[in-house]
Amino acid sequence: MSKESSRVSRRNVLRGAVGTVGAFTFVPGHVLGKGGARPASERLNIAGIGVGGMGGGNLRACAKENIVALCDVDYGHAAGTFKKYPNAKTYRDYRVMLDKEGKNIDAVIIATPDHTHAVTGMECIRRGKHVYLQKPLAHSIYEVRMLTEAARKHKVQTQMGNQGHSSNEIRLLHEWIADGAIGPVREVFAWSDRPVGGNPWSDFPVMARPKEKPSVPDKLNWDLWLGPAQYRPYHPIYHPLTWRGWWDFGTGALGDMGCHILDPVFWTLKLGHPTRVEAVTTHCVPEIAAETYPLASVVRYEFPARGDMPPVKLTWFDGRLLPPRPKDLEPSRKLGTNGALLMGDKGTIMHGSHGAGGVRIIPEVKMKAYQRPLKTMPRVKDGAGGHERDWVRACKDGKPASSSFEYGGPLTEMVLLGVLAMRLKNTMLEWDGENMKVTNCGEADKYIRPAFREGWTL
């Protein structure tokens, strides 16, 4: 947008406080005041951290705003996104970007690998920036709790990147359960074909740490990529895609997809903290189990009663393992590659990934006979496609986004507790959620709050 086409009245009122980047005119966030409401027509000044992959897509959804700065540790991987926003300043270190551009940044989109979510998110929150942070919210339960509390303290608008939470389908499920469509739900099965399904990290590295030490690519800053993770030599098996499969960097299939697939049941059934969790996995070689996630796992959660809702048992399957086929499912109908089954006293509901893919009572004859209740849950404009724009809206009007950290934080904690159970497989963990403590296994502490590399802190 040129200076001439800027909102003239706004420019005149704030003359002298308006900065420019290239052809863009913008109002720095400090002019409006942290968390201050602003007209929907006023454009946000957004920065991106980790823009070579998913971050590029998140930025595209916010393209009507001002993209003023971009940061990525790998200039080669991020080159395509840099090219799309020629007026944005580019950086490798998010701390340098915030130091130099901070006064001109209202909000930040973060889509780095899981192990750097917490440090980048915390730095932005402390500087009063609104934050859109990809799922899972962080790499450990402690980091998630700290981010949630910091966002509350600094009164910034937040959104976790589990886009299904903005969908119409998840609201339909919520309304049907409240309507008693299948009666009280006592058991849930959820599953994902990852890590070996059709996805960007299908070449899942079930392996010990490589011994080769190839040269670091010229455009990659390996030390910044590692961030708070303990040092190890560069190897292309970690970056740019397969980092999800390594304990030190990713959160595996459950961390990747659980924030999508378990979101509908976590919200609809008001699950909160589980009391017990255990896991079994395909790992059997210690050297491999110490480095990478298993090819497949089964994780079992137990949740207590919540108000008038009964206790719930939730079982997660990944690696193409599937739950028992429900008796109500038509013989010709498949479970699908990702989804969940809510087993009620009066029937069963099945949905696909992200709560979408068709929320249906099974069999279909029951679905067609069901008289749907009135729509009582507020809808997000544009549904899941508007997840990022819902966050932009929240940044402007001050009303929380659909999956703010107040919701996304507890959801992620529940998911990461299952990841913890995979690390300590074949052990029934007793969980004190309020105090972030496994009460029957001291070994869990080092995974709940892992040590950061020297020089890095929350």
Secondary structure, DSSP 8 states (H G I E B T S, - for coil): --STTS-HHHHHHTTTS-EEETTEEE--HHHH-TT----TTS--EEEEES-SSHHHHHHHHTTTSEEEEEE-SBTTTTHHHHHH-TTSEEES-HHHHHHHHGGG-SEEEE---GGGHHHHHHHHHHTT-EEEE-SSS-SSHHHHHHHHHHHHHHT--EEES-GGGGSHHHHHHHHHHHTTSS-SEEEEEEEE-TTSSSSTT-S---S----------TTB-HHHHHTTS------TTTTTTGGGGBTTT--HHHHHHHHHHSHHHHHHTT--S-SEEEEEES---HHHHTTB--S-EEEEEEE--BTTB--EEEEEEETT------TTS-TT----SEEEEEEETTEEEEEEGGG-S--EEESHHHHHH-------S---TTGGGGHHHHHHHHHHH----TT-HHHHHHHHHHHHHHHHHHHTTT--EEEETTTTEETT-GGGHHHHS----TT---
